[in-house]
């Protein structure tokens, strides 16, 4: 195991001591270290963070072929730009660090945690949906990467909270992990009162509420967009951005009380 992986293992030990995750989840997580987790756990150097406290926003975007088939690819590109623009014009802009992932058969960290002014925009050159949907693997890896980077901040004396949102239009195909593993990590992190985790399901091809529930997400953190048109999808991104800004200002409730999408 590389030095970077060793450092991540040590951070999970710190997360256990801090009450962020349990020893059971730490054991589960450290068994799955890989290049995606290491890439996702990088980001802005600690000495370059000037905010007194930080909100880590992780956005996981489905890049499978069904997005292209539904004619939603450009709406996803526009929606992520809207998300970034909303963060950049908010009072919280200096305290938000954003990570962007896309996933189909494989996962890709477009960028790890950077200020909103340094985010990468999705274009037809770097976002061209194809392939299947490795939903469960992406969820577990992204949570693991977030735990590692957040613990680095806390160890450096910077308080932080984490918001992770996945936006998908399909059920899992091809993941090595299953929903039970997702649920174990999800519930552990929600209990820490430092994480808000959310799920957006696009279209009506799957029972996305059941999928989200099987992954451990509370009902108030699930948004269904059954009429998945480009206009509706842009509205989804608007709701995600506003919910993230609101969540960055308030107290995070534990476990089943946790919520993201509110009236």
C-alpha positions, -999 to 999 in steps of 0.1 A, spaced: 0 0 0 13 34 -9 22 62 15 -10 80 4 -31 50 12 -13 46 46 -22 82 54 -59 75 45 -60 45 68 -46 67 96 -72 93 89 -100 67 92 -86 59 126 -88 96 135 -124 96 122 -132 68 146 -117 86 175 -136 118 166 -169 99 165 -174 105 127 -175 68 118 -175 36 138 -147 11 140 -169 -13 120 -172 12 91 -135 21 93 -127 -16 88 -152 -18 59 -138 14 42 -101 6 45 -107 -26 27 -117 -7 -4 -89 19 -8 -81 25 -45 -71 52 -70 -106 67 -70 -107 72 -32 -72 87 -32 -81 111 -61 -113 121 -43 -96 127 -10 -72 152 -24 -81 189 -29 -72 223 -17 -40 224 4 -48 231 41 -27 262 42 -47 277 13 -80 275 32 -89 308 47 -124 302 59 -129 296 96 -152 267 88 -158 248 56 -187 231 38 -176 203 15 -201 198 -13 -197 166 -33 -218 162 -65 -220 128 -82 -234 130 -117 -247 100 -137 -229 98 -171 -245 66 -183 -260 62 -218 -296 67 -206 -288 103 -199 -279 107 -235 -309 87 -247 -333 109 -228 -318 140 -243 -306 153 -209 -268 156 -215 -269 194 -222 -293 199 -193 -268 182 -170 -240 204 -183 -262 235 -178 -274 224 -144 -239 219 -130 -229 254 -143 -260 268 -126 -250 250 -94 -215 265 -94 -229 300 -103 -253 299 -74 -225 289 -50 -203 316 -64 -228 344 -59 -238 333 -24 -226 348 9 -211 313 17 -189 312 -15 -156 315 4 -164 286 28 -176 261 1 -152 236 -14 -168 215 -41 -159 181 -56 -174 168 -88 -176 132 -99 -192 115 -129 -199 78 -132 -210 52 -157 -192 18 -159 -163 36 -142 -160 66 -119 -141 97 -126 -132 126 -102 -135 156 -125 -120 175 -96 -117 171 -59 -124 198 -32 -116 232 -47 -131 267 -42 -161 274 -64 -141 298 -85 -118 269 -95 -144 243 -105 -144 226 -139 -175 232 -161 -190 202 -179 -189 205 -217 -195 181 -246 -158 174 -245 -156 162 -209 -192 150 -204 -205 126 -231 -228 100 -214 -224 63 -223 -223 29 -206 -239 16 -175 -244 29 -139 -220 20 -111 -242 37 -85 -232 17 -54 -195 17 -60 -195 55 -67 -215 62 -36 -192 42 -13 -160 56 -29 -172 92 -27 -182 89 9 -149 73 18 -130 101 0 -151 127 17 -144 112 52 -107 112 45 -105 148 33 -129 161 60 -108 144 87 -77 162 74 -94 195 78 -106 186 113 -71 174 123 -58 208 111 -83 226 134 -109 236 106 -145 226 114 -164 213 85 -196 197 74 -202 175 44 -230 175 18 -230 146 -8 -256 145 -35 -260 119 -62 -281 125 -93 -290 95 -114 -316 82 -139 -309 45 -135 -306 17 -111 -272 2 -103 -256 -20 -130 -221 -35 -125 -211 -24 -90 -190 -47 -68 -207 -34 -37 -244 -37 -29 -270 -15 -12 -264 -30 22 -228 -18 22 -240 17 11 -266 17 39 -240 8 65 -218 37 56 -247 61 50 -263 55 84 -229 57 102 -221 91 87 -256 105 92 -254 96 129 -223 117 133 -243 149 127 -216 161 103 -230 148 70 -260 155 49 -265 129 21 -290 132 -6 -304 113 -36 -320 126 -68 -338 101 -90 -346 111 -126 -374 95 -146 -398 67 -137 -379 37 -150 -371 26 -115 -385 29 -79 -358 54 -69 -373 60 -34 -369 22 -28 -333 24 -42 -325 53 -19 -340 37 11 -320 5 5 -289 27 5 -298 41 39 -310 76 29 -338 92 49 -370 101 31 -365 139 35 -332 136 16 -347 120 -15 -360 140 -45 -379 123 -74 -381 140 -108 -404 116 -127 -409 140 -156 -372 142 -165 -372 169 -191 -343 193 -197 -363 221 -180 -372 199 -150 -336 188 -146 -324 224 -145 -349 230 -118 -335 200 -99 -300 216 -100 -315 248 -87 -331 230 -58 -298 212 -50 -279 244 -50 -304 262 -28 -307 233 -4 -269 231 -1 -266 267 8 -294 264 33 -278 233 48 -244 251 51 -260 276 75 -280 254 98 -277 225 123 -274 190 109 -299 167 125 -288 131 131 -299 98 115 -334 95 102 -341 132 111 -316 143 86 -330 162 56 -319 180 26 -349 188 4 -374 209 24 -404 230 13 
